[in-house]
């Protein structure tokens, strides 16, 4: 990632996502999150962890938001979310994916209140798309990535904002 500083709007989106993620992980799972690496740029691809959940957000945000989880972290979330279920062996992968989708859907659902304050428009959410065998997302033409890594004692998670270059100026700053 480059050392370019993202615009105030991108920072607002990322800060909301980080704050809501931290609150949800702490309150729901008792897992503390620590911010670590972050950056903005037009790299050729994003390196993904073991499982990634992607949601498209419309309205004032108009970005794809991808949460990519280390195996240890997604396993811990799965264990807590299915503790009261009798999960059959052939359902484990399905429930791992459901756990990733539920976490991202819940966090971003809570963020919509923050995002509406940007311009008062309704924020739309797509259903989460879960990928678990893909190790990279290659940059599509004119796309830009902004990534923040969060660390836990159970593993890391990257939160990636992905948007079209026309939403960013020559300094890769978000513009409306």
C-alpha positions in Angstrom: 0.0 0.0 0.0 1.1 3.5 -0.6 1.7 6.1 2.1 -1.1 8.4 0.8 -3.5 9.6 3.3 -7.2 8.8 2.5 -9.7 11.6 2.5 -11.9 12.5 5.5 -14.9 10.6 4.0 -12.9 7.4 3.5 -11.5 7.8 7.0 -15.0 8.3 8.4 -16.2 5.1 6.7 -13.2 3.1 7.9 -13.4 4.5 11.4 -17.1 3.6 11.7 -16.4 0.1 10.5 -13.5 -0.3 12.9 -15.5 1.1 15.9 -18.5 -1.0 15.2 -16.4 -4.1 14.6 -14.5 -3.5 17.9 -17.7 -3.0 19.8 -19.4 -6.1 18.3 -16.4 -8.4 18.9 -16.0 -7.2 22.5 -19.7 -7.3 23.4 -20.7 -10.4 21.5 -17.6 -12.6 21.6 -15.4 -11.1 24.3 -12.6 -10.7 21.7 -10.5 -7.6 21.9 -9.3 -6.0 18.6 -6.1 -3.9 18.1 -5.6 -1.7 15.1 -2.3 -2.4 13.3 -1.3 -1.9 9.6 -3.4 0.2 7.3 -3.0 1.8 4.0 -4.4 3.2 0.8 -3.4 2.6 -2.8 -3.9 1.1 -6.2 -2.1 -2.1 -5.6 -2.6 -4.9 -8.2 -4.3 -7.2 -5.7 -5.4 -7.8 -2.2 -4.0 -10.8 -0.4 -6.8 -12.6 1.4 -6.8 -14.7 4.6 -8.6 -18.0 5.0 -12.2 -16.7 4.6 -13.5 -13.4 3.2 -17.0 -11.9 3.4 -17.8 -9.1 1.0 -20.8 -6.7 1.1 -21.6 -4.0 -1.3 -22.9 -0.7 0.2 -24.8 1.9 -1.8 -25.9 5.4 -1.1 -23.3 7.8 0.4 -20.7 5.0 0.8 -20.9 3.3 -2.6 -18.0 0.9 -1.9 -17.4 -2.9 -1.5 -16.3 -3.7 2.0 -14.4 -7.0 2.5 -13.6 -8.6 5.8 -10.9 -11.2 5.5 -10.4 -13.5 8.5 -7.4 -15.7 9.6 -8.4 -19.3 10.2 -8.0 -19.1 14.0 -10.3 -16.1 14.2 -13.0 -17.5 12.0 -12.8 -20.8 13.9 -13.3 -19.0 17.2 -16.3 -17.0 15.8 -17.8 -20.2 14.4 -17.3 -22.1 17.8 -19.1 -19.3 19.7 -21.9 -18.8 17.2 -22.7 -22.6 17.0 -22.1 -23.5 20.6 -25.8 -24.3 21.1 -26.2 -26.2 17.7 -25.7 -29.8 16.9 -23.5 -29.2 13.8 -23.1 -32.3 11.6 -19.7 -32.9 9.9 -21.1 -32.1 6.5 -22.4 -28.7 7.8 -19.2 -27.4 9.3 -18.1 -25.5 6.2 -21.5 -24.0 5.7 -21.7 -22.8 9.3 -18.1 -21.3 9.0 -19.3 -19.3 6.0 -22.6 -18.3 7.8 -20.5 -17.1 10.8 -18.4 -14.8 8.6 -21.5 -13.5 6.8 -23.4 -12.9 10.0 -20.5 -11.0 11.5 -20.0 -8.7 8.5 -23.7 -8.2 8.0 -24.2 -7.2 11.7 -21.3 -4.9 11.8 -22.1 -3.1 8.5 -25.8 -3.0 9.4 -24.9 -1.0 12.6 -22.6 1.3 10.5 -25.5 2.4 8.2 -26.6 4.9 10.9 -23.2 6.5 10.8 -23.1 6.5 7.0 -26.5 8.2 6.7 -25.1 11.2 8.5 -22.7 11.7 5.5 -25.5 13.0 3.3 -28.8 11.7 4.6 -29.3 9.2 1.8 -30.5 5.7 2.4 -27.7 3.1 2.6 -28.3 -0.2 0.8 -26.5 -3.4 1.6 -26.1 -6.5 -0.6 -26.2 -9.9 0.9 -22.7 -11.1 1.9 -20.7 -13.1 -0.6 -18.3 -15.6 1.1 -15.1 -16.8 -0.5 -12.7 -19.2 1.2 -10.5 -20.7 -1.5 -9.4 -17.5 -3.1 -6.0 -16.0 -1.9 -6.1 -12.7 -3.9 -8.6 -10.3 -5.3 -7.1 -8.8 -8.4 -7.7 -5.1 -8.9 -10.2 -4.4 -11.6 -9.6 -1.5 -13.9 -9.8 1.8 -12.1 -10.3 0.3 -8.7 -8.7 1.5 -5.4 -8.2 -0.4 -2.2 -8.0 0.9 1.4 -7.1 -1.7 4.1 -7.0 -1.7 7.9 -5.7 -4.7 9.7 -7.1 -5.6 13.1 -5.3 -8.1 15.3 -6.6 -10.4 18.1 -5.0 -13.1 20.2 -6.8 -15.6 17.9 -5.7 -14.2 14.6 -5.8 -11.2 12.2 -8.6 -9.7 10.2 -8.3 -7.2 7.3 -11.0 -4.8 6.5 -10.8 -3.6 2.9 -12.7 -0.8 1.2 -12.8 -1.2 -2.5 -14.1 1.5 -4.8 -13.8 2.8 -8.3 -11.0 5.3 -9.0 -13.4 8.0 -10.0 -14.5 8.3 -6.4 -10.9 9.3 -5.5 -8.8 12.3 -6.6 -5.2 12.1 -7.8 -4.1 11.8 -4.2 -6.4 8.7 -3.9 -8.8 10.8 -1.8 -12.5 10.1 -1.8 -14.5 12.7 -3.7 -18.3 12.8 -4.3 
